[in-house]
Amino acid sequence: MTIEERQKTIKSLMEEALNMAKSKGQDYSGNEDSLANFKSNADTLGMTKFQVWAVYFNKHVNAINNSIKTNPRSPTVYSEPIHGRIVDAIVYLTLLDCLLRESSNKDPEDNNL
């Protein structure tokens, strides 16, 4: 793959991630607080929003790793295309950054930190 092809691939992935974040984000968190899903589950489960994020993120990483372990020459996720898991992982990394940015502006007494 050339550098130009790589750049096109990355640009395409980022556009897909942006679209996925918008569409799935509304499903999970509604229109008010884009990070509400992490916070409400943190409250319900007695965890931090970062711990909830880690569980969600690791689900995608585990599926990718298992696909590589199971079929190292041509990784495949059976429930959905591996490409979708890659885009999901990108979205979750951006959500972690959002959680961190939000927390840097919060009161340290907030239980969801």
A tleap script that builds the chain and sets N, CA, C and O, in Angstrom:
source leaprc.protein.ff14SB
mol = sequence {
  NMET THR ILE GLU GLU ARG GLN LYS THR ILE
  LYS SER LEU MET GLU GLU ALA LEU ASN MET
  ALA LYS SER LYS GLY GLN ASP TYR SER GLY
  ASN GLU ASP SER LEU ALA ASN PHE LYS SER
  ASN ALA ASP THR LEU GLY MET THR LYS PHE
  GLN VAL TRP ALA VAL TYR PHE ASN LYS HIE
  VAL ASN ALA ILE ASN ASN SER ILE LYS THR
  ASN PRO ARG SER PRO THR VAL TYR SER GLU
  PRO ILE HIE GLY ARG ILE VAL ASP ALA ILE
  VAL TYR LEU THR LEU LEU ASP CYS LEU LEU
  ARG GLU SER SER ASN LYS ASP PRO GLU ASP
  ASN ASN CLEU
}
set mol.1.N position { 0.842 -1.175 0.000 }
set mol.1.CA position { 0.000 0.000 0.000 }
set mol.1.C position { 0.888 1.240 0.000 }
set mol.1.O position { 1.834 1.346 0.781 }
set mol.2.N position { 0.574 2.151 -0.869 }
set mol.2.CA position { 1.351 3.392 -0.934 }
set mol.2.C position { 0.927 4.331 0.202 }
set mol.2.O position { -0.105 4.125 0.841 }
set mol.3.N position { 1.734 5.353 0.438 }
set mol.3.CA position { 1.393 6.352 1.453 }
set mol.3.C position { 0.086 7.048 1.076 }
set mol.3.O position { -0.757 7.299 1.937 }
set mol.4.N position { -0.080 7.353 -0.192 }
set mol.4.CA position { -1.306 8.000 -0.646 }
set mol.4.C position { -2.525 7.102 -0.408 }
set mol.4.O position { -3.566 7.578 0.043 }
set mol.5.N position { -2.399 5.822 -0.707 }
set mol.5.CA position { -3.503 4.885 -0.458 }
set mol.5.C position { -3.811 4.788 1.032 }
set mol.5.O position { -4.974 4.733 1.431 }
set mol.6.N position { -2.766 4.768 1.846 }
set mol.6.CA position { -2.951 4.723 3.301 }
set mol.6.C position { -3.704 5.958 3.775 }
set mol.6.O position { -4.627 5.852 4.583 }
set mol.7.N position { -3.317 7.118 3.280 }
set mol.7.CA position { -3.975 8.359 3.689 }
set mol.7.C position { -5.453 8.353 3.294 }
set mol.7.O position { -6.301 8.801 4.067 }
set mol.8.N position { -5.761 7.860 2.124 }
set mol.8.CA position { -7.157 7.760 1.691 }
set mol.8.C position { -7.928 6.803 2.589 }
set mol.8.O position { -9.079 7.063 2.941 }
set mol.9.N position { -7.293 5.700 2.956 }
set mol.9.CA position { -7.925 4.724 3.842 }
set mol.9.C position { -8.208 5.345 5.209 }
set mol.9.O position { -9.301 5.183 5.752 }
set mol.10.N position { -7.241 6.044 5.755 }
set mol.10.CA position { -7.415 6.682 7.063 }
set mol.10.C position { -8.515 7.732 6.997 }
set mol.10.O position { -9.354 7.808 7.895 }
set mol.11.N position { -8.521 8.533 5.951 }
set mol.11.CA position { -9.562 9.559 5.792 }
set mol.11.C position { -10.939 8.907 5.728 }
set mol.11.O position { -11.884 9.393 6.350 }
set mol.12.N position { -11.057 7.830 4.995 }
set mol.12.CA position { -12.327 7.124 4.877 }
set mol.12.C position { -12.763 6.555 6.235 }
set mol.12.O position { -13.935 6.644 6.603 }
set mol.13.N position { -11.815 5.973 6.970 }
set mol.13.CA position { -12.129 5.441 8.301 }
set mol.13.C position { -12.605 6.541 9.246 }
set mol.13.O position { -13.560 6.346 9.998 }
set mol.14.N position { -11.947 7.685 9.210 }
set mol.14.CA position { -12.324 8.790 10.084 }
set mol.14.C position { -13.720 9.312 9.741 }
set mol.14.O position { -14.491 9.656 10.637 }
set mol.15.N position { -14.046 9.372 8.462 }
set mol.15.CA position { -15.382 9.807 8.049 }
set mol.15.C position { -16.432 8.801 8.517 }
set mol.15.O position { -17.501 9.187 8.990 }
set mol.16.N position { -16.125 7.513 8.385 }
set mol.16.CA position { -17.048 6.486 8.874 }
set mol.16.C position { -17.224 6.574 10.383 }
set mol.16.O position { -18.337 6.449 10.895 }
set mol.17.N position { -16.125 6.788 11.090 }
set mol.17.CA position { -16.183 6.895 12.546 }
set mol.17.C position { -17.026 8.090 12.967 }
set mol.17.O position { -17.818 7.991 13.904 }
set mol.18.N position { -16.863 9.207 12.290 }
set mol.18.CA position { -17.644 10.404 12.592 }
set mol.18.C position { -19.136 10.144 12.384 }
set mol.18.O position { -19.957 10.517 13.222 }
set mol.19.N position { -19.481 9.510 11.275 }
set mol.19.CA position { -20.885 9.182 11.001 }
set mol.19.C position { -21.439 8.186 12.015 }
set mol.19.O position { -22.577 8.321 12.463 }
set mol.20.N position { -20.634 7.183 12.376 }
set mol.20.CA position { -21.075 6.192 13.348 }
set mol.20.C position { -21.274 6.835 14.721 }
set mol.20.O position { -22.250 6.543 15.412 }
set mol.21.N position { -20.359 7.695 15.107 }
set mol.21.CA position { -20.472 8.359 16.410 }
set mol.21.C position { -21.770 9.157 16.488 }
set mol.21.O position { -22.434 9.169 17.525 }
set mol.22.N position { -22.121 9.805 15.419 }
set mol.22.CA position { -23.351 10.605 15.406 }
set mol.22.C position { -24.581 9.713 15.480 }
set mol.22.O position { -25.463 9.952 16.305 }
set mol.23.N position { -24.657 8.698 14.642 }
set mol.23.CA position { -25.861 7.864 14.588 }
set mol.23.C position { -26.006 6.986 15.830 }
set mol.23.O position { -27.081 6.943 16.428 }
set mol.24.N position { -24.953 6.293 16.221 }
set mol.24.CA position { -25.050 5.427 17.392 }
set mol.24.C position { -25.091 6.225 18.683 }
set mol.24.O position { -25.714 5.805 19.659 }
set mol.25.N position { -24.434 7.365 18.692 }
set mol.25.CA position { -24.424 8.195 19.894 }
set mol.25.C position { -25.815 8.618 20.312 }
set mol.25.O position { -26.126 8.628 21.503 }
set mol.26.N position { -26.649 8.964 19.366 }
set mol.26.CA position { -28.025 9.337 19.675 }
set mol.26.C position { -28.798 8.147 20.224 }
set mol.26.O position { -29.626 8.307 21.121 }
set mol.27.N position { -28.539 6.963 19.698 }
set mol.27.CA position { -29.208 5.759 20.193 }
set mol.27.C position { -28.841 5.478 21.644 }
set mol.27.O position { -29.702 5.128 22.452 }
set mol.28.N position { -27.568 5.630 21.970 }
set mol.28.CA position { -27.088 5.287 23.308 }
set mol.28.C position { -27.282 6.392 24.333 }
set mol.28.O position { -27.558 6.102 25.497 }
set mol.29.N position { -27.148 7.630 23.938 }
set mol.29.CA position { -27.120 8.718 24.907 }
set mol.29.C position { -28.185 9.781 24.714 }
set mol.29.O position { -28.320 10.659 25.567 }
set mol.30.N position { -28.933 9.742 23.651 }
set mol.30.CA position { -29.936 10.770 23.411 }
set mol.30.C position { -29.304 12.035 22.857 }
set mol.30.O position { -28.213 11.999 22.289 }
set mol.31.N position { -29.996 13.149 23.025 }
set mol.31.CA position { -29.543 14.402 22.433 }
set mol.31.C position { -28.942 15.389 23.423 }
set mol.31.O position { -28.351 16.388 23.014 }
set mol.32.N position { -29.084 15.127 24.719 }
set mol.32.CA position { -28.628 16.074 25.727 }
set mol.32.C position { -27.132 15.949 26.011 }
set mol.32.O position { -26.358 16.859 25.713 }
set mol.33.N position { -26.735 14.824 26.585 }
set mol.33.CA position { -25.356 14.582 27.012 }
set mol.33.C position { -24.822 13.400 26.218 }
set mol.33.O position { -25.272 12.270 26.404 }
set mol.34.N position { -23.880 13.653 25.346 }
set mol.34.CA position { -23.371 12.594 24.466 }
set mol.34.C position { -22.623 11.500 25.220 }
set mol.34.O position { -22.328 10.450 24.649 }
set mol.35.N position { -22.314 11.730 26.486 }
set mol.35.CA position { -21.590 10.747 27.294 }
set mol.35.C position { -22.483 10.148 28.385 }
set mol.35.O position { -21.990 9.466 29.284 }
set mol.36.N position { -23.783 10.399 28.310 }
set mol.36.CA position { -24.720 9.962 29.348 }
set mol.36.C position { -24.700 8.448 29.557 }
set mol.36.O position { -24.849 7.979 30.685 }
set mol.37.N position { -24.522 7.696 28.501 }
set mol.37.CA position { -24.529 6.239 28.609 }
set mol.37.C position { -23.441 5.743 29.565 }
set mol.37.O position { -23.674 4.833 30.361 }
set mol.38.N position { -22.274 6.335 29.481 }
set mol.38.CA position { -21.176 5.920 30.358 }
set mol.38.C position { -21.484 6.297 31.806 }
set mol.38.O position { -21.212 5.522 32.723 }
set mol.39.N position { -22.040 7.468 32.006 }
set mol.39.CA position { -22.325 7.968 33.352 }
set mol.39.C position { -23.458 7.211 34.017 }
set mol.39.O position { -23.357 6.847 35.188 }
set mol.40.N position { -24.538 6.972 33.283 }
set mol.40.CA position { -25.675 6.268 33.888 }
set mol.40.C position { -25.315 4.823 34.221 }
set mol.40.O position { -25.721 4.305 35.261 }
set mol.41.N position { -24.558 4.174 33.343 }
set mol.41.CA position { -24.135 2.812 33.653 }
set mol.41.C position { -23.124 2.788 34.793 }
set mol.41.O position { -23.098 1.839 35.576 }
set mol.42.N position { -22.301 3.812 34.893 }
set mol.42.CA position { -21.368 3.916 36.010 }
set mol.42.C position { -22.139 3.988 37.323 }
set mol.42.O position { -21.802 3.297 38.285 }
set mol.43.N position { -23.173 4.826 37.361 }
set mol.43.CA position { -24.000 4.945 38.566 }
set mol.43.C position { -24.695 3.623 38.889 }
set mol.43.O position { -24.695 3.178 40.037 }
set mol.44.N position { -25.280 3.003 37.876 }
set mol.44.CA position { -26.022 1.760 38.073 }
set mol.44.C position { -25.127 0.631 38.575 }
set mol.44.O position { -25.529 -0.159 39.429 }
set mol.45.N position { -23.910 0.564 38.034 }
set mol.45.CA position { -23.021 -0.570 38.320 }
set mol.45.C position { -21.990 -0.288 39.408 }
set mol.45.O position { -21.220 -1.178 39.769 }
set mol.46.N position { -21.964 0.931 39.934 }
set mol.46.CA position { -20.977 1.262 40.955 }
set mol.46.C position { -19.563 1.311 40.407 }
set mol.46.O position { -18.607 0.899 41.064 }
set mol.47.N position { -19.450 1.820 39.199 }
set mol.47.CA position { -18.158 1.929 38.524 }
set mol.47.C position { -17.935 3.398 38.170 }
set mol.47.O position { -18.805 4.240 38.392 }
set mol.48.N position { -16.761 3.692 37.619 }
set mol.48.CA position { -16.541 5.019 37.062 }
set mol.48.C position { -16.912 4.985 35.582 }
set mol.48.O position { -17.009 3.919 34.975 }
set mol.49.N position { -17.114 6.159 35.022 }
set mol.49.CA position { -17.427 6.222 33.590 }
set mol.49.C position { -16.259 5.691 32.753 }
set mol.49.O position { -16.464 5.189 31.648 }
set mol.50.N position { -15.048 5.800 33.275 }
set mol.50.CA position { -13.880 5.276 32.559 }
set mol.50.C position { -13.857 3.752 32.583 }
set mol.50.O position { -13.461 3.118 31.604 }
set mol.51.N position { -14.274 3.173 33.683 }
set mol.51.CA position { -14.348 1.712 33.756 }
set mol.51.C position { -15.416 1.181 32.803 }
set mol.51.O position { -15.210 0.168 32.136 }
set mol.52.N position { -16.547 1.861 32.743 }
set mol.52.CA position { -17.599 1.463 31.799 }
set mol.52.C position { -17.065 1.584 30.376 }
set mol.52.O position { -17.264 0.687 29.557 }
set mol.53.N position { -16.389 2.690 30.082 }
set mol.53.CA position { -15.799 2.866 28.757 }
set mol.53.C position { -14.873 1.696 28.437 }
set mol.53.O position { -14.924 1.149 27.335 }
set mol.54.N position { -14.030 1.310 29.386 }
set mol.54.CA position { -13.053 0.236 29.159 }
set mol.54.C position { -13.743 -1.088 28.838 }
set mol.54.O position { -13.267 -1.847 27.994 }
set mol.55.N position { -14.849 -1.364 29.499 }
set mol.55.CA position { -15.594 -2.600 29.212 }
set mol.55.C position { -16.100 -2.575 27.773 }
set mol.55.O position { -15.933 -3.542 27.030 }
set mol.56.N position { -16.716 -1.465 27.391 }
set mol.56.CA position { -17.248 -1.349 26.026 }
set mol.56.C position { -16.140 -1.432 24.981 }
set mol.56.O position { -16.266 -2.146 23.987 }
set mol.57.N position { -15.063 -0.702 25.212 }
set mol.57.CA position { -13.948 -0.683 24.257 }
set mol.57.C position { -13.323 -2.065 24.125 }
set mol.57.O position { -13.055 -2.533 23.018 }
set mol.58.N position { -13.095 -2.711 25.258 }
set mol.58.CA position { -12.442 -4.025 25.233 }
set mol.58.C position { -13.271 -5.086 24.532 }
set mol.58.O position { -12.717 -6.057 24.018 }
set mol.59.N position { -14.584 -4.921 24.501 }
set mol.59.CA position { -15.437 -5.845 23.749 }
set mol.59.C position { -15.006 -5.865 22.284 }
set mol.59.O position { -14.910 -6.930 21.675 }
set mol.60.N position { -14.750 -4.696 21.729 }
set mol.60.CA position { -14.344 -4.608 20.325 }
set mol.60.C position { -12.906 -5.103 20.131 }
set mol.60.O position { -12.613 -5.812 19.169 }
set mol.61.N position { -12.032 -4.731 21.032 }
set mol.61.CA position { -10.640 -5.188 20.950 }
set mol.61.C position { -10.573 -6.705 21.084 }
set mol.61.O position { -9.820 -7.359 20.363 }
set mol.62.N position { -11.357 -7.267 22.003 }
set mol.62.CA position { -11.365 -8.723 22.168 }
set mol.62.C position { -11.844 -9.429 20.912 }
set mol.62.O position { -11.293 -10.462 20.531 }
set mol.63.N position { -12.865 -8.880 20.265 }
set mol.63.CA position { -13.363 -9.480 19.021 }
set mol.63.C position { -12.299 -9.420 17.932 }
set mol.63.O position { -12.113 -10.383 17.188 }
set mol.64.N position { -11.601 -8.290 17.837 }
set mol.64.CA position { -10.524 -8.161 16.839 }
set mol.64.C position { -9.403 -9.135 17.154 }
set mol.64.O position { -8.935 -9.851 16.269 }
set mol.65.N position { -8.967 -9.169 18.413 }
set mol.65.CA position { -7.882 -10.085 18.795 }
set mol.65.C position { -8.261 -11.540 18.584 }
set mol.65.O position { -7.439 -12.334 18.126 }
set mol.66.N position { -9.489 -11.897 18.910 }
set mol.66.CA position { -9.929 -13.279 18.711 }
set mol.66.C position { -9.957 -13.634 17.232 }
set mol.66.O position { -9.624 -14.757 16.854 }
set mol.67.N position { -10.353 -12.680 16.393 }
set mol.67.CA position { -10.386 -12.956 14.956 }
set mol.67.C position { -8.977 -13.184 14.408 }
set mol.67.O position { -8.778 -14.004 13.512 }
set mol.68.N position { -8.005 -12.455 14.949 }
set mol.68.CA position { -6.610 -12.639 14.528 }
set mol.68.C position { -6.077 -13.969 15.033 }
set mol.68.O position { -5.377 -14.677 14.310 }
set mol.69.N position { -6.407 -14.308 16.270 }
set mol.69.CA position { -5.965 -15.586 16.845 }
set mol.69.C position { -6.580 -16.768 16.098 }
set mol.69.O position { -5.901 -17.751 15.801 }
set mol.70.N position { -7.877 -16.658 15.799 }
set mol.70.CA position { -8.594 -17.755 15.153 }
set mol.70.C position { -8.190 -17.939 13.694 }
set mol.70.O position { -8.098 -19.066 13.207 }
set mol.71.N position { -7.954 -16.846 13.012 }
set mol.71.CA position { -7.631 -16.912 11.588 }
set mol.71.C position { -6.535 -15.887 11.286 }
set mol.71.O position { -6.812 -14.838 10.703 }
set mol.72.N position { -5.287 -16.186 11.680 }
set mol.72.CA position { -4.215 -15.192 11.579 }
set mol.72.C position { -3.905 -14.722 10.151 }
set mol.72.O position { -3.378 -13.624 9.971 }
set mol.73.N position { -4.216 -15.511 9.164 }
set mol.73.CA position { -3.914 -15.110 7.785 }
set mol.73.C position { -5.004 -14.227 7.177 }
set mol.73.O position { -4.747 -13.462 6.247 }
set mol.74.N position { -6.211 -14.338 7.705 }
set mol.74.CA position { -7.320 -13.536 7.197 }
set mol.74.C position { -8.356 -13.350 8.307 }
set mol.74.O position { -9.400 -14.002 8.306 }
set mol.75.N position { -8.057 -12.447 9.264 }
set mol.75.CA position { -8.952 -12.269 10.416 }
set mol.75.C position { -10.387 -11.954 10.002 }
set mol.75.O position { -10.632 -11.132 9.119 }
set mol.76.N position { -11.326 -12.630 10.663 }
set mol.76.CA position { -12.733 -12.460 10.380 }
set mol.76.C position { -13.509 -12.449 11.686 }
set mol.76.O position { -13.307 -13.315 12.537 }
set mol.77.N position { -14.394 -11.475 11.849 }
set mol.77.CA position { -15.339 -11.465 12.958 }
set mol.77.C position { -16.642 -11.990 12.385 }
set mol.77.O position { -17.096 -11.516 11.344 }
set mol.78.N position { -17.249 -12.960 13.049 }
set mol.78.CA position { -18.399 -13.631 12.463 }
set mol.78.C position { -19.714 -12.885 12.637 }
set mol.78.O position { -20.612 -13.036 11.808 }
set mol.79.N position { -19.853 -12.088 13.684 }
set mol.79.CA position { -21.125 -11.405 13.914 }
set mol.79.C position { -21.299 -10.158 13.052 }
set mol.79.O position { -22.422 -9.723 12.797 }
set mol.80.N position { -20.194 -9.592 12.612 }
set mol.80.CA position { -20.209 -8.408 11.748 }
set mol.80.C position { -18.843 -8.317 11.077 }
set mol.80.O position { -17.893 -8.944 11.546 }
set mol.81.N position { -18.720 -7.563 10.007 }
set mol.81.CA position { -17.403 -7.443 9.375 }
set mol.81.C position { -16.374 -6.839 10.334 }
set mol.81.O position { -16.700 -5.944 11.114 }
set mol.82.N position { -15.151 -7.323 10.276 }
set mol.82.CA position { -14.096 -6.812 11.158 }
set mol.82.C position { -13.908 -5.313 10.951 }
set mol.82.O position { -13.521 -4.601 11.878 }
set mol.83.N position { -14.177 -4.839 9.757 }
set mol.83.CA position { -14.086 -3.410 9.472 }
set mol.83.C position { -14.965 -2.605 10.441 }
set mol.83.O position { -14.562 -1.547 10.924 }
set mol.84.N position { -16.148 -3.113 10.711 }
set mol.84.CA position { -17.049 -2.435 11.647 }
set mol.84.C position { -16.473 -2.371 13.051 }
set mol.84.O position { -16.648 -1.372 13.749 }
set mol.85.N position { -15.785 -3.432 13.471 }
set mol.85.CA position { -15.149 -3.430 14.792 }
set mol.85.C position { -14.011 -2.409 14.837 }
set mol.85.O position { -13.794 -1.756 15.858 }
set mol.86.N position { -13.300 -2.280 13.742 }
set mol.86.CA position { -12.209 -1.296 13.676 }
set mol.86.C position { -12.781 0.115 13.810 }
set mol.86.O position { -12.257 0.933 14.567 }
set mol.87.N position { -13.850 0.395 13.078 }
set mol.87.CA position { -14.479 1.716 13.158 }
set mol.87.C position { -15.014 1.943 14.569 }
set mol.87.O position { -14.863 3.035 15.118 }
set mol.88.N position { -15.641 0.920 15.166 }
set mol.88.CA position { -16.123 1.036 16.550 }
set mol.88.C position { -14.984 1.383 17.498 }
set mol.88.O position { -15.138 2.248 18.360 }
set mol.89.N position { -13.846 0.721 17.351 }
set mol.89.CA position { -12.701 0.974 18.230 }
set mol.89.C position { -12.219 2.424 18.081 }
set mol.89.O position { -11.874 3.070 19.071 }
set mol.90.N position { -12.198 2.922 16.859 }
set mol.90.CA position { -11.805 4.319 16.633 }
set mol.90.C position { -12.775 5.248 17.358 }
set mol.90.O position { -12.356 6.190 18.031 }
set mol.91.N position { -14.066 4.980 17.217 }
set mol.91.CA position { -15.072 5.813 17.876 }
set mol.91.C position { -14.874 5.785 19.387 }
set mol.91.O position { -14.924 6.827 20.040 }
set mol.92.N position { -14.648 4.598 19.946 }
set mol.92.CA position { -14.471 4.504 21.395 }
set mol.92.C position { -13.227 5.240 21.874 }
set mol.92.O position { -13.233 5.810 22.965 }
set mol.93.N position { -12.174 5.239 21.087 }
set mol.93.CA position { -10.992 6.015 21.477 }
set mol.93.C position { -11.295 7.505 21.493 }
set mol.93.O position { -10.799 8.227 22.359 }
set mol.94.N position { -12.098 7.972 20.553 }
set mol.94.CA position { -12.465 9.386 20.572 }
set mol.94.C position { -13.376 9.689 21.759 }
set mol.94.O position { -13.306 10.773 22.337 }
set mol.95.N position { -14.229 8.736 22.123 }
set mol.95.CA position { -15.095 8.931 23.285 }
set mol.95.C position { -14.282 9.004 24.575 }
set mol.95.O position { -14.617 9.767 25.480 }
set mol.96.N position { -13.215 8.213 24.658 }
set mol.96.CA position { -12.340 8.314 25.830 }
set mol.96.C position { -11.751 9.714 25.919 }
set mol.96.O position { -11.695 10.302 26.999 }
set mol.97.N position { -11.318 10.240 24.798 }
set mol.97.CA position { -10.778 11.593 24.799 }
set mol.97.C position { -11.838 12.594 25.258 }
set mol.97.O position { -11.528 13.521 26.006 }
set mol.98.N position { -13.075 12.418 24.821 }
set mol.98.CA position { -14.167 13.301 25.253 }
set mol.98.C position { -14.397 13.187 26.756 }
set mol.98.O position { -14.574 14.197 27.437 }
set mol.99.N position { -14.394 11.961 27.275 }
set mol.99.CA position { -14.561 11.765 28.722 }
set mol.99.C position { -13.439 12.450 29.497 }
set mol.99.O position { -13.683 13.089 30.520 }
set mol.100.N position { -12.226 12.316 29.010 }
set mol.100.CA position { -11.078 12.937 29.676 }
set mol.100.C position { -11.166 14.461 29.624 }
set mol.100.O position { -10.900 15.137 30.617 }
set mol.101.N position { -11.535 14.989 28.479 }
set mol.101.CA position { -11.660 16.445 28.339 }
set mol.101.C position { -12.747 16.987 29.261 }
set mol.101.O position { -12.569 18.018 29.910 }
set mol.102.N position { -13.865 16.287 29.310 }
set mol.102.CA position { -14.957 16.702 30.175 }
set mol.102.C position { -14.525 16.653 31.647 }
set mol.102.O position { -14.826 17.564 32.417 }
set mol.103.N position { -13.835 15.610 32.021 }
set mol.103.CA position { -13.411 15.446 33.414 }
set mol.103.C position { -12.404 16.490 33.842 }
set mol.103.O position { -12.366 16.867 35.013 }
set mol.104.N position { -11.597 16.961 32.927 }
set mol.104.CA position { -10.609 17.973 33.294 }
set mol.104.C position { -11.282 19.297 33.647 }
set mol.104.O position { -10.663 20.172 34.253 }
set mol.105.N position { -12.551 19.439 33.265 }
set mol.105.CA position { -13.320 20.647 33.577 }
set mol.105.C position { -14.334 20.435 34.690 }
set mol.105.O position { -15.173 21.301 34.937 }
set mol.106.N position { -14.265 19.271 35.375 }
set mol.106.CA position { -15.256 18.927 36.388 }
set mol.106.C position { -14.713 19.080 37.793 }
set mol.106.O position { -13.506 19.160 38.018 }
set mol.107.N position { -15.627 19.118 38.712 }
set mol.107.CA position { -15.335 19.141 40.136 }
set mol.107.C position { -14.773 17.769 40.541 }
set mol.107.O position { -15.387 16.752 40.218 }
set mol.108.N position { -13.637 17.707 41.230 }
set mol.108.CA position { -13.065 16.418 41.651 }
set mol.108.C position { -13.980 15.614 42.562 }
set mol.108.O position { -13.763 14.416 42.743 }
set mol.109.N position { -14.997 16.244 43.138 }
set mol.109.CA position { -15.940 15.528 44.012 }
set mol.109.C position { -16.988 14.756 43.220 }
set mol.109.O position { -17.750 13.988 43.807 }
set mol.110.N position { -17.047 14.940 41.893 }
set mol.110.CA position { -18.008 14.251 41.045 }
set mol.110.C position { -17.730 12.757 41.092 }
set mol.110.O position { -16.606 12.330 40.828 }
set mol.111.N position { -18.733 11.963 41.423 }
set mol.111.CA position { -18.565 10.511 41.565 }
set mol.111.C position { -18.305 9.801 40.258 }
set mol.111.O position { -17.790 8.683 40.267 }
set mol.112.N position { -18.643 10.409 39.126 }
set mol.112.CA position { -18.490 9.754 37.828 }
set mol.112.C position { -17.106 9.920 37.222 }
set mol.112.O position { -16.887 9.504 36.084 }
set mol.113.N position { -16.167 10.514 37.947 }
set mol.113.CA position { -14.825 10.711 37.394 }
set mol.113.C position { -14.095 9.441 37.273 }
set mol.113.O position { -12.949 9.430 36.823 }
savepdb mol mol.pdb
quit
